[in-house]
Amino acid sequence: MKRQRYYNEISEKLEILSHRIKTNGKLNVLDLNIHAETFYRDLLNNVYGFKLESANVSSANMAAIDLIDSENKLVIQVSSTATKQKIESTLKKKKTSDYALENYSIKFIFIADEVQSLRSKKYANPHNIAFSPQEDIIDRVSLLTSISQLTIGAYSLVYDMFIKEFGGAPSPLKITSNLATIVNLLSEEDLDEGGLPTKLNHYNIDEKIIYNELDIIKETTINEYIPYYSKLDRIYKEFEHEGKNKRVSVLRKLTSFYEKELCRNDISNVEKFFNVVSNVEEYITNSNNLNDIEEDVVEMCVRIITVDAFIRCKIFKNPKGYNHVAS
C-alpha cells in the first residue's frame, strides 16, 4: 500500500533528523535547529491545517515563541530540550501573558526526544493561557500518529514535502524494468487527443467485461482507457525493435501480477483488477529507470497498460471465441 511506503519514508527521515539534532546539540552546533524550525512550520501546516508563520519574522528574536498562527489564535514553541522546566519557563514569560489576553492557545513541539512522560505532569500556568498537556505537547511519535491518520491525498502531500526537503535515497533493491520504459514512453505521448481508430471488437470486449463481472468499472475505467490502445500498440511495436521478446516480457509480467490475484477467493474481480493496477504501479515506481514523472501520470499510464492487457487476453478469463482484434 502507498500508505506503508509513505510512512516508512517519513518516519525514517524524522528519526534521522531527530538524531542529528541531538548529536549536534551535544557539540553546541545549533544551525540545524534553525532550519528544523522552518521545516516543522511547513509540516505542521500540512498535517494539522494550521497557518503558522515564523514569529521571528515579524518580531526579531521573539522570546519563547517560534511559530504563530494569527488566524487560529495559536502560538508554538519548537525545542530540542524536552523538560518540564522548559515548558513552565515559557508559560511564565510576560509575552505569554500578552497572548493569553488575546485568547491564544499554546503548543510545544519537541523535535529531538519522545515526551510521553511530560503529558501526564501538571504545570504552573500563571497566565492561564489555553494549554492542555495531553493535546498540546507534540513529539515525533504523536506527529507520526497524526500523519498516519491523514487521507491518502493529504498523506501524499506530506510525503512529497519530505522528498523535496530530504531527497529520496535510491533503494539498492531497485532494478531496471521494461514496464518502466513503457511508462516513460507512454507519458511522453499527447494523451489529450485520445487514440486513433482501431479494429477492436467492442462487442467481444463488452462480453468479456460481463463474463468477468467487471461491469461496475466498465465506463469509469475500461472504456475510459480503451481509446489509448492504438498509442500503446505503436509503442509496443517500436519497443520490439530495441530487443527480442521485450513486448512479450512486459505482457508476461502483467500476467504474473494477475496470477497472484487468482489465488484469492475472498475478493471480487473488481478488487483483483485494481490490485493488479496497484502492484504494477509499485513495481514500476521501484524501477531505477523510471523517469521523473508525476505520480498521477504514472498511475494513468499503468491503467492504460492494464486495460490493454485485459483486451489482449493477458489478464482475466476470456469467453468462448473471444478475439480482441476481430472486425
N, C-alpha and C positions, 0 to 999 in steps of 0.2 A: 504494500500500500504506500501511496505517496506520503501519508502522514508519518509512517515509520521512518522513511528516508529523510523527511524534513526534520523530524525530532532528533534523529541521530546526529545530523549535521549541526543543528542549532545547539544541542546540549554539549557536543564536543567543543565547539567554538567558545561557548560561555565558560566551560571548565578551563580551557587554556587561558582565556583572558583573566579569570579569577586567580589562577595560579601565578601568572606573570605579575599581576598587581601585587600579590602578597610578597613575591620574591623581590620585586623592585622596591617595595616599601621597606624591607629589611636593609636594603642598600641605600635607602633615602633617595631613590630615584623616582620622582613623582610625576614625570611628564605624562606617563600613560594614564594616570588618574584624570588628568585634564581632558584627554581625548576620550576616555571612557565616559566621562560626564556627558559629552555631546552625543556619543553613541547611545547611551541609555535614555537620553531625552527622546531620540527618534524611536527607539524600541518601545518605550512606554506609551508613546503616542500611537504607535501601530497596534499594540496589544490591547490597551485599555480605552482607546479613543480619546485620550487627552489632547490638549493643545498647548503642551508645555513649550516654554522658551527659556533660554538661559537667563537667570536673574542677574547675572553679572554683565549682561549686555546693556541693560537699562540703568543699572547702578553698579559702578565698579566695586568689585570685591564685596558683594552683599554678604553681610555676616550671617552665618548659619544656614542660609537658604541658597540652593544651587539652581533649582528649576521652579518656574512659576507658570501657572495656567490661570490667567485673569478671568477667562470666561467661565470656567468651572470652579473658581474660587479655591484653588489648590496650590500649595507650595510643597516642594520635595527637597530633602537633603540627600545628596549622593555621597556615600562614605565607604571607605575600606576598613574603618575602625568600628567594629561591632561590639559595643559595650552599653550597659545601662547608663553609665556616666555620660557617654556621648549623647544619648537621646535626651537625658534630663538637662544637660548643658544647653542644648538647643531650645528645649521647651521653656527654659528660664530667661532666655535673652529678651531684651527690650523690643527688638524687631518682631519677635514672635507675638508680643502683646499687640503691636500695631495690626498684624494680620488677624489676630483673634477678634479685634474690634470691628474688622471689616468682614467678619463671618467666613474667613478662610478655614480650610482644614489642612492638616499637615500629614505627610507620609515620609517614611525613611526607607531608602533602598541601600542595602549593603552589598557591595559588588565583589567582596572577597570571600567572606565566610558565611556559612549557614547559621541562621539565627533563630531556630525554633524555640530555644530556651528563653529568648527575650520576649516572646509573645505572651508568656504566662506571668510576667512580672508586673508589678504596679509601679507607676511613675508619678513623680511630683510634676504637676502641670499647673503652675501658679496662675497662668493667664487664661486657663480654661479654653485653649484652642481645641477645636474638634480633632480628637485623636483617639483611635481605638487600637491598642497593641496587636490584637488578633488580625485586624484588617489592614492596618496601616504600616506594618513592618514587613518589608518585602526583601527577599533574598533570591539567590539563583534558583533554588528549588521551587519556591512558591511562584516565581516568574515562569519557570518551565511548565508548571502545572496549569497556569493560566493560558499559556501558549498552546498546550496540548488540547485545550477545550475550544479553540477557535474553529470557525467554519473553515472549510478547505480553501475557500478563496482568500480569507484573511491570513490563514496559515501560509499560503503561497507567497503573499506579500512580505510576511516576516522572513520567510526563507530567502526570498530574493534579496532582502536587505542584508542578511548575513553574508550571502555570496558576494555582494557588491562591496561590503565592508572588509571581509576577511579573505575573499577569494576562495575558490573551491579547489582543494588539492586533488590532483588526478589519482584515481584509485589504481593500485597495482594490478587489480583483477580485471581491468578494462581490456577489451580485445577489439580488434578490427572486425567489423561485420559488414557483409554485403547488404543487409537490411538498412543499415545506417547510410550506406552510399545511395540506396534508392530514395531514402527520405531527403538526403541532400539534393539530389537531382529534382525530385518532385517539388520541393519547397521553392525552387527557382522558377517553376512554371507559373504562368499567369492563370491562376485558378478562378479568377473573377469571371473570365469569359466562358467558363464551362468547358465541355468537351466537344469533339467532332462527332458527327453521326456514326453510329456503329451498327453492326449486323446482329446485335444481341436479340435473342428471342425473349421478349419481356413476358410472354405468356408462360414460358418454361420457368423463368426466374420467379414469377409470382407463385407458380405451382410449388417450387422448392421452398419458398418462404412459408407457405401454408403447411407443407409437409413437415417442416421442422418447427412449427409453432412459433414463428418469429413475426407474426402479423403485427404485433404491437409496435415494432420498430421499423415496419416497412416504409412508412412515409418519412419519419424523422431521421432515419439513419441509412437504410439500404438504398431507397430511391434517391435520397439526397446525394449519395456519393457514386451512384452508377454512372452519371454523366462524365466522370473523370476516367472511365475505363480506357478510352482511346489514348489519353495522355500517358497513362501508366503503361499501357501496352507498347507504345512507342519507346518509352524509357527502357522497358524490359528488352526490347529488340536491340536498342543501342547498347545497352549494358552487356548483352550477349557477345558483342564484338570484342569486349575487353578481356574475355576469358571464357573458356569452355565450361558449360554447366553452371554458370553463375545464376542465371534465372532459375534453374532447377533448384539450386541450393536455397534461394530465397523462399520459394514456394514450399519447399520441403520443411524449412524452418517454421513457417506458419502452420503447416500441418502438425508439426511436433507439439506446438503450443495447444492446438485443439485436442490432440490425443490425450494430453494430460487432463483435460476437462471431461473427456469421455468416462473417466473413472468415477466421476462424481454423480451420484444418483439423487443427491439431496437438493439440487438446484435446477432451475428451469433452463431451457435452451437460450433464453434471452440473457440470463446471468452468465451462461457459458460464453456467449458471444462477446459480452463486454469484458469478461475475464481474459479472453484472448487479446482483445484490444489493449487492456491494461498491461498484460505480460509482455506483449510485443513492444509497447512503448517503453517499459522499463528496460528491456533488453537493448533497445536502440539507444536510450539515454546513457546506458552504461558502456556503450561502444566508444572507443577512443577516437574514431574517425568521424563522429558526428560534428557537423559544423555548428557555429554559434547561432542557433535557431531558437526563436521564441517557443516556449513550451506549448502554447495553444496551437502554433503552426505544426509542431511535431505531432501533437495529438490528432489534428485534422488529417495529416498525411498518413498516419497509422490507420485511421478509419477508412481512408480511401483504399489502402493496401489490403485491409481485412475484408472489406466488401468485395474487392476484386477477387480475393482468394475464394470467397463464398461463391461468386459467379463461375470461377474456373474449376469448381468441383474439388477444391483442395481442403475445404472445411465444411462440415455438416453433411448429412446424408442426402443423396440425390434420389428423386423419384424415378420410377422406371422410365427409361427413354429420355432422361434429361440431357440436353445438349446446349451449352451456353452460347454457341455461335450459330445455332440453326436458324436459317432465314425463314 
